[in-house]
Amino acid sequence: MAYVQQRSLAVASYQMMPSLNLSQMQNRLARVGLSARLRGASVPRRSVRATTRRPQQPTSLIGLLSFICTVTTPLAPVVLTGTALFAVLLGLQLLLGMAQSPIFPVTAGVVEAWFKPDQWSFGTGLLSLGLGLGAAVAPPVIAWLMSSFGWQRALAWTTATRSSVDCGVGLVRT
């Protein structure tokens, strides 16, 4: 679901730019804020070790922060306009990027906690499969939702999907 959230803004930006009066440069800057997750917040190795004891805590925090960012994105234009809206969108993308930055080390800890050592490659393969599917499926699904219901509802639906998946995983593994 992380890739779905990352791709959502890129796909929805086609309709967002004219409706929010954003320039291409502002749109690009807001999307670049998400790449902070690759460069910005890194997670120390000992934090990954901590996830093997209670893997639900960091994954729940990642899910909660991601939910807040993605649900606020379509709601921000209702309250803000102009420079304030751009600043909030940029800030939300930076926060989303920082929230999702520990996803790979944390999921490695989750695989270590949930699978036996001889099944770690299977668990890691499942994660890679999910990331690849999310990256492949997100653009056409979001484009269809956007053309059918508008960009704000498309972003809200992807957020609802992420929340239901997080809740389902939390119920299964607790």
KEKE-3310 file (N, C-alpha, C; in steps of 0.2 Angstrom, whole numbers, plus 5000, padded with zeros to 4 digits):
npx = (5004:5011:5017:5005:5001:5011:5011:4999:4998:5005:4998:4986:4989:4987:4973:4973:4982:4976:4963:4968:4975:4989:5006:5016:5029:5027:5019:5028:5038:5030:5028:5041:5044:5041:5051:5060:5060:5068:5081:5081:5076:5084:5084:5091:5101:5098:5085:5078:5080:5073:5060:5058:5054:5041:5033:5021:5020:5030:5025:5011:5013:5019:5008:4998:5003:5005:4991:4986:4992:4989:4975:4973:4977:4968:4958:4964:4962:4949:4950:4961:4970:4980:4997:4998:4991:4999:5011:5006:5003:5016:5022:5014:5018:5032:5031:5024:5034:5044:5037:5036:5049:5056:5051:5056:5067:5059:5050:5058:5062:5049:5047:5057:5052:5039:5041:5049:5067:5070:5060:5062:5066:5054:5045:5051:5050:5036:5034:5041:5034:5021:5025:5029:5017:5009:5015:5013:4999:4993:4994:4984:4972:4970:4969:4958:4948:4950:4945:4932:4927:4933:4948:4950:4941:4947:4960:4955:4949:4960:4966:4957:4957:4971:4970:4960:4968:4979:4972:4967:4978:4984:4974:4975:4988:4989)
npy = (4994:5006:5010:5013:5024:5032:5034:5040:5054:5058:5053:5059:5072:5077:5082:5089:5100:5111:5113:5117:5128:5126:5128:5119:5118:5120:5108:5098:5100:5098:5084:5080:5081:5069:5060:5062:5051:5042:5047:5055:5051:5039:5023:5016:5001:4995:4999:4991:4979:4980:4979:4966:4961:4968:4970:4976:4989:4999:4997:5000:5014:5019:5016:5024:5038:5039:5037:5049:5059:5056:5057:5070:5077:5077:5085:5097:5107:5112:5120:5128:5140:5145:5150:5145:5133:5126:5126:5117:5105:5102:5100:5090:5080:5079:5074:5062:5055:5054:5047:5035:5031:5021:5009:4998:4993:4990:4981:4971:4967:4963:4952:4944:4941:4935:4924:4908:4905:4898:4902:4915:4920:4918:4926:4939:4938:4939:4952:4959:4956:4961:4975:4977:4974:4984:4995:4993:4992:5003:5016:5014:5011:5022:5032:5028:5029:5043:5048:5044:5048:5060:5068:5071:5061:5050:5049:5049:5036:5027:5029:5024:5011:5008:5009:4999:4988:4989:4987:4974:4967:4969:4963:4950:4947:4950)
npz = (5000:5002:4990:4983:4989:4987:4973:4971:4972:4961:4950:4952:4950:4938:4937:4948:4947:4939:4946:4958:4955:4954:4949:4937:4942:4956:4958:4955:4965:4977:4975:4975:4988:4994:4991:5001:5010:5005:5006:5018:5033:5041:5048:5062:5065:5077:5080:5071:5076:5088:5083:5081:5093:5096:5083:5079:5084:5077:5064:5065:5068:5057:5048:5054:5053:5039:5035:5041:5033:5020:5020:5024:5013:5001:5008:5012:5001:5004:5014:5013:5001:4987:4992:5005:5004:4995:5003:5014:5006:5002:5015:5019:5010:5013:5027:5024:5017:5027:5036:5030:5028:5036:5032:5025:5033:5045:5040:5037:5050:5054:5046:5051:5064:5062:5054:5052:5053:5041:5032:5029:5017:5009:5016:5013:5000:4998:5002:4993:4981:4984:4985:4971:4964:4970:4965:4951:4949:4955:4947:4935:4942:4951:4941:4935:4946:4948:4936:4936:4948:4953:4958:4972:4979:4974:4980:4993:4993:4991:5002:5012:5008:5011:5025:5029:5025:5034:5046:5045:5044:5057:5065:5061:5065:5079)
capx = (5000:5015:5017:4999:5001:5016:5009:4992:4998:5008:4993:4980:4991:4984:4967:4974:4985:4971:4958:4971:4979:4996:5010:5020:5035:5024:5017:5034:5041:5026:5029:5048:5045:5040:5057:5064:5060:5074:5087:5080:5076:5086:5083:5097:5100:5095:5078:5076:5080:5067:5054:5057:5050:5034:5033:5015:5021:5032:5020:5005:5014:5019:5001:4994:5006:5003:4984:4985:4995:4985:4968:4973:4979:4962:4954:4967:4960:4943:4951:4966:4971:4987:5003:4996:4989:5006:5015:5003:5004:5023:5023:5011:5022:5038:5029:5023:5040:5048:5034:5037:5056:5058:5046:5060:5070:5054:5047:5063:5061:5043:5048:5061:5048:5033:5043:5055:5073:5070:5055:5063:5066:5047:5042:5054:5047:5029:5034:5043:5028:5016:5028:5029:5010:5006:5017:5010:4991:4991:4992:4978:4966:4969:4967:4950:4945:4950:4941:4925:4924:4937:4955:4949:4938:4952:4964:4952:4948:4966:4968:4953:4960:4977:4968:4957:4973:4982:4968:4966:4985:4984:4969:4978:4994:4990)
capy = (5000:5011:5012:5016:5031:5036:5035:5043:5061:5059:5052:5064:5079:5080:5085:5093:5107:5116:5114:5120:5133:5125:5127:5113:5118:5118:5101:5094:5101:5094:5077:5078:5080:5062:5057:5062:5045:5038:5051:5058:5048:5032:5019:5013:4994:4993:5000:4985:4973:4982:4978:4959:4960:4970:4972:4980:4996:5003:4997:5004:5021:5021:5017:5030:5044:5039:5039:5056:5063:5055:5059:5077:5080:5080:5089:5103:5112:5114:5125:5133:5141:5148:5148:5141:5126:5123:5124:5112:5100:5100:5098:5083:5075:5077:5070:5055:5052:5053:5041:5028:5029:5015:5004:4992:4990:4988:4975:4965:4965:4959:4945:4940:4940:4931:4918:4904:4907:4895:4905:4922:4922:4918:4932:4944:4938:4941:4959:4962:4955:4966:4982:4977:4974:4990:5000:4992:4992:5010:5021:5013:5011:5029:5035:5026:5032:5050:5050:5042:5052:5066:5067:5070:5055:5044:5049:5046:5029:5024:5030:5019:5004:5007:5008:4992:4983:4989:4984:4967:4964:4970:4959:4943:4945:4951)
capz = (5000:5002:4983:4981:4992:4984:4966:4970:4970:4954:4945:4953:4949:4931:4938:4954:4945:4937:4951:4964:4953:4955:4943:4936:4947:4963:4959:4956:4972:4982:4974:4977:4996:4996:4990:5007:5013:5002:5008:5024:5039:5041:5054:5065:5065:5084:5079:5067:5081:5092:5079:5081:5099:5095:5076:5077:5086:5072:5058:5066:5068:5050:5045:5056:5050:5032:5035:5042:5027:5014:5021:5024:5006:4998:5012:5012:4997:5006:5019:5011:4994:4986:4995:5011:5001:4992:5009:5017:5002:5002:5021:5020:5007:5017:5032:5022:5015:5033:5040:5026:5027:5039:5030:5023:5039:5049:5037:5038:5057:5055:5043:5056:5070:5060:5050:5055:5049:5034:5028:5029:5010:5007:5018:5010:4993:4998:5003:4986:4977:4986:4982:4964:4962:4971:4960:4944:4949:4957:4942:4932:4947:4953:4935:4934:4951:4947:4930:4938:4954:4954:4962:4980:4981:4972:4985:4999:4992:4992:5010:5015:5006:5016:5032:5029:5025:5040:5052:5044:5046:5064:5068:5060:5068:5086)
cpx = (5004:5016:5011:4999:5006:5014:5003:4993:5001:5003:4988:4982:4989:4978:4968:4977:4980:4966:4961:4975:4987:5000:5013:5026:5032:5022:5023:5037:5037:5027:5036:5049:5044:5047:5062:5064:5066:5081:5087:5081:5078:5085:5089:5096:5097:5088:5075:5075:5075:5061:5053:5053:5043:5034:5027:5016:5024:5027:5014:5007:5015:5012:4997:4996:5004:4996:4983:4987:4990:4977:4968:4974:4973:4957:4957:4964:4953:4944:4956:4967:4978:4993:5003:4995:4995:5010:5012:5004:5011:5025:5020:5015:5029:5036:5028:5029:5044:5044:5035:5044:5058:5054:5051:5064:5065:5051:5052:5063:5054:5043:5052:5057:5042:5035:5049:5060:5073:5065:5056:5063:5059:5044:5044:5051:5040:5029:5036:5038:5023:5019:5027:5022:5007:5008:5014:5002:4989:4989:4985:4972:4965:4967:4960:4946:4944:4945:4934:4923:4928:4943:4954:4946:4943:4957:4961:4951:4954:4968:4963:4955:4966:4975:4965:4963:4977:4978:4967:4973:4986:4980:4972:4984:4995:4988)
cpy = (5006:5014:5015:5023:5035:5038:5039:5050:5062:5058:5057:5071:5082:5084:5090:5100:5112:5118:5118:5126:5132:5125:5120:5112:5117:5111:5097:5094:5098:5087:5075:5077:5073:5058:5058:5056:5041:5041:5053:5054:5041:5029:5015:5005:4992:4994:4994:4979:4974:4979:4970:4957:4962:4973:4977:4987:5000:5003:5000:5012:5023:5021:5023:5037:5044:5040:5046:5061:5062:5057:5067:5080:5081:5084:5096:5109:5115:5120:5130:5134:5144:5145:5144:5134:5123:5121:5118:5105:5097:5097:5091:5078:5073:5073:5063:5052:5050:5047:5035:5027:5023:5009:4997:4989:4987:4981:4969:4963:4961:4952:4941:4937:4935:4925:4915:4906:4904:4897:4912:4924:4922:4924:4938:4944:4940:4949:4962:4961:4960:4973:4982:4978:4981:4996:4999:4993:4999:5015:5020:5013:5018:5033:5034:5029:5040:5052:5049:5047:5058:5064:5067:5064:5049:5044:5047:5039:5025:5024:5025:5012:5003:5005:5001:4987:4983:4986:4977:4964:4964:4965:4951:4942:4947:4945)
cpz = (5000:4995:4981:4983:4989:4976:4965:4968:4963:4949:4945:4951:4942:4932:4944:4952:4943:4942:4957:4962:4955:4949:4942:4941:4954:4964:4959:4962:4977:4981:4976:4985:4998:4996:4996:5011:5011:5005:5016:5031:5038:5048:5056:5065:5072:5084:5076:5072:5086:5089:5080:5088:5099:5088:5075:5079:5080:5065:5059:5066:5061:5046:5047:5053:5043:5031:5036:5036:5021:5014:5021:5017:5002:5002:5013:5008:4999:5011:5017:5003:4994:4989:5001:5009:4999:4998:5013:5013:5002:5009:5022:5016:5010:5023:5030:5020:5021:5036:5036:5025:5030:5037:5028:5029:5044:5047:5038:5045:5058:5052:5048:5062:5068:5057:5053:5050:5042:5030:5027:5021:5007:5010:5015:5003:4993:4998:4996:4981:4978:4984:4975:4961:4964:4966:4953:4944:4951:4952:4938:4936:4949:4947:4934:4939:4950:4941:4932:4943:4956:4958:4969:4982:4979:4977:4992:4999:4993:4999:5013:5014:5011:5023:5033:5029:5031:5046:5051:5046:5054:5067:5067:5064:5076:5090)
residu = (MET:ALA:TYR:VAL:GLN:GLN:ARG:SER:LEU:ALA:VAL:ALA:SER:TYR:GLN:MET:MET:PRO:SER:LEU:ASN:LEU:SER:GLN:MET:GLN:ASN:ARG:LEU:ALA:ARG:VAL:GLY:LEU:SER:ALA:ARG:LEU:ARG:GLY:ALA:SER:VAL:PRO:ARG:ARG:SER:VAL:ARG:ALA:THR:THR:ARG:ARG:PRO:GLN:GLN:PRO:THR:SER:LEU:ILE:GLY:LEU:LEU:SER:PHE:ILE:CYS:THR:VAL:THR:THR:PRO:LEU:ALA:PRO:VAL:VAL:LEU:THR:GLY:THR:ALA:LEU:PHE:ALA:VAL:LEU:LEU:GLY:LEU:GLN:LEU:LEU:LEU:GLY:MET:ALA:GLN:SER:PRO:ILE:PHE:PRO:VAL:THR:ALA:GLY:VAL:VAL:GLU:ALA:TRP:PHE:LYS:PRO:ASP:GLN:TRP:SER:PHE:GLY:THR:GLY:LEU:LEU:SER:LEU:GLY:LEU:GLY:LEU:GLY:ALA:ALA:VAL:ALA:PRO:PRO:VAL:ILE:ALA:TRP:LEU:MET:SER:SER:PHE:GLY:TRP:GLN:ARG:ALA:LEU:ALA:TRP:THR:THR:ALA:THR:ARG:SER:SER:VAL:ASP:CYS:GLY:VAL:GLY:LEU:VAL:ARG:THR)
# end
